[in-house]
Amino acid sequence: MAKLVVVIGVKETGSKPLIAAEALKKAAEAAGVSLSVETPAAPVDAATIAAADAVVLLGDVADEARFAGKTVRKMTLDAALADPAGAVSSAPSAKKLIVGITSCPTGIAHTFMAAEGVEQGAKALGYDAKIETQGSVGAQNTLTAEEIAAADLVIIAADTNVDMSRFAGKRVYSTGTKGAISNGKALVERALAEATVQGGAAASGKRDLAAEVAAEKAARAAQRSGPYKHLMTGVSYMLPFVVAGGLLIALAFAMGGIYVYDDAHAGTLAQALFNIGKQSFSLMVPILAAFIAYSIADRPGITPGAVGGVIAGTIGAGFLGGIVAGFLAGYVVLYLNRYIRLGRNLDGLKPVLILPLLGTTIVGLLMVYVLGEPVAVALAWLTDFLKGMQGANAIILGAIIGLMMAFDMGGPVNKAAYTFATGLIASQLYEPMAAAMVAGMTPPLGLALATKLFRDRFSADEHEAGNAAAVLGISFITEGAIPFAAKDPFRVIPSLMAGSAVAGMISMAVGAQLRVPHGGVFVLPIPNAVTNLGGYIVAMVAGTIVTALLLRVLKPKVA
């Protein structure tokens, strides 16, 4: 059994030291650690210190020389009270691992110097460390999900924005690169004492559906890999441009009519809004391509991807061309980066000169002379085919979109339907987008309605979660249905799919068009954002009711 000594500082007074001592003893017992606690009134003897595997100092401790040669960890008393299990985890029986990320704006020297500082500081304190560097040529020494799960602490030493979703539930300390470079050991000590839990659980005992949904979305994002991950990265960066452009164009139409773009409206606010929205739309394909390439090859892929996306737009290849350009740029730059070796002194030229220049040249030539025209022909055929859909064919398409949106509620199938519908906005095809959004709102709305009408089919915590599901539903967050589906998939998922299929069919049947790919019910009052608004609302209500009624039929009463 590992032995741990906890020393409470001389300035700690009142009831806190006693409470902390009891909490630490319970945590140590649960972790299988032998714990001795020293207070100013009850010091431990030298023999106990000599036999200890590690020492934890809480607050200001006099005569630290007594612990020379021991693995010493410093924390505040409040930090130990907040996380007793973390405080005793410094014993050797627990795996001692610090992981982290370093990054600086230029992504060259400071990124790697900070990583080295953290690693050396962790080693000096008896910890193993693995630090991911997010430099100018992409992420290196990348952390795995298993390493993050096993880590005792996460240190983010970065002067740029770092995605924190991977570290939900972990103790995280964020700072800049300066401290890591100047004194890595001091930084690690401060991190051990001051780290806080990232995205911690709700304080109350009630079920927090929003937190569950956020955790599920983060977990799904972490599980994405390969082409699916790259495509979703591009779509996520593209969406704000489409949303902003669509809303501005809708407002322009509301103010100046459907011919707001002609000369009669020159100089008016309405035409200005229309032109701004049009420019936002024009960035849709380049941004999609740029960030697909970014996901594959990191920052050096952005320029070739964006240029390839612009070429796709000018030759009529649209969003399909943007997808092709993005993947092409990403893998071209990835392989160029991998096989071009200039030596340490000249590697700084690669991200700002060599990779953008070679990547853009190769991608541009391939799009102009080889790939662009066939993709443009394919998009034109698809556009004509969808525009020609009438009656039963349109209803079938609506049903397919609805089934896909509800099948995995934000998973790959859902995202395939959503990406397809969003991409068609660039080709002035708005009906599939309307069907996708109404079908995506229906699952959580149907569950929320069912928890109110058929209370005997749901548990007490599901009744509470139903309120949050309603908010998520009207916001077009299909993932709001996931916790219900995970608990009873064989009854819940078919109910959701049926309701979404009905919603998608009605939306396509009435010819509803949606110019904005997100926003839920909050975009419906904006003039011209949705056409055939009455029929669209009927589709949403009908799908919600179908889902609720099927849940009533399929789910048994709760015992």
Secondary structure as GFF3:
##gff-version 3
##sequence-region A 1 559
A	DSSP	beta_strand	2	8	.	.	.	ID=ss1
A	DSSP	alpha_helix	16	31	.	.	.	ID=ss2
A	DSSP	beta_strand	33	38	.	.	.	ID=ss3
A	DSSP	alpha_helix	46	51	.	.	.	ID=ss4
A	DSSP	beta_strand	54	58	.	.	.	ID=ss5
A	DSSP	three_ten_helix	64	67	.	.	.	ID=ss6
A	DSSP	beta_strand	71	75	.	.	.	ID=ss7
A	DSSP	alpha_helix	77	82	.	.	.	ID=ss8
A	DSSP	alpha_helix	84	88	.	.	.	ID=ss9
A	DSSP	beta_strand	97	103	.	.	.	ID=ss10
A	DSSP	alpha_helix	109	124	.	.	.	ID=ss11
A	DSSP	beta_strand	128	135	.	.	.	ID=ss12
A	DSSP	beta_strand	138	140	.	.	.	ID=ss13
A	DSSP	alpha_helix	145	150	.	.	.	ID=ss14
A	DSSP	beta_strand	153	158	.	.	.	ID=ss15
A	DSSP	three_ten_helix	165	167	.	.	.	ID=ss16
A	DSSP	beta_strand	171	175	.	.	.	ID=ss17
A	DSSP	alpha_helix	177	182	.	.	.	ID=ss18
A	DSSP	alpha_helix	184	194	.	.	.	ID=ss19
A	DSSP	beta_strand	196	197	.	.	.	ID=ss20
A	DSSP	alpha_helix	209	223	.	.	.	ID=ss21
A	DSSP	alpha_helix	226	256	.	.	.	ID=ss22
A	DSSP	three_ten_helix	263	265	.	.	.	ID=ss23
A	DSSP	alpha_helix	269	282	.	.	.	ID=ss24
A	DSSP	alpha_helix	284	297	.	.	.	ID=ss25
A	DSSP	three_ten_helix	299	301	.	.	.	ID=ss26
A	DSSP	alpha_helix	302	314	.	.	.	ID=ss27
A	DSSP	alpha_helix	318	339	.	.	.	ID=ss28
A	DSSP	alpha_helix	349	349	.	.	.	ID=ss29
A	DSSP	pi_helix	350	354	.	.	.	ID=ss30
A	DSSP	alpha_helix	355	366	.	.	.	ID=ss31
A	DSSP	pi_helix	367	371	.	.	.	ID=ss32
A	DSSP	alpha_helix	372	387	.	.	.	ID=ss33
A	DSSP	alpha_helix	392	407	.	.	.	ID=ss34
A	DSSP	alpha_helix	412	424	.	.	.	ID=ss35
A	DSSP	three_ten_helix	425	427	.	.	.	ID=ss36
A	DSSP	alpha_helix	431	453	.	.	.	ID=ss37
A	DSSP	three_ten_helix	455	457	.	.	.	ID=ss38
A	DSSP	alpha_helix	460	474	.	.	.	ID=ss39
A	DSSP	three_ten_helix	478	481	.	.	.	ID=ss40
A	DSSP	alpha_helix	482	487	.	.	.	ID=ss41
A	DSSP	alpha_helix	489	509	.	.	.	ID=ss42
A	DSSP	beta_strand	513	514	.	.	.	ID=ss43
A	DSSP	three_ten_helix	520	523	.	.	.	ID=ss44
A	DSSP	beta_strand	530	531	.	.	.	ID=ss45
A	DSSP	alpha_helix	533	554	.	.	.	ID=ss46
###
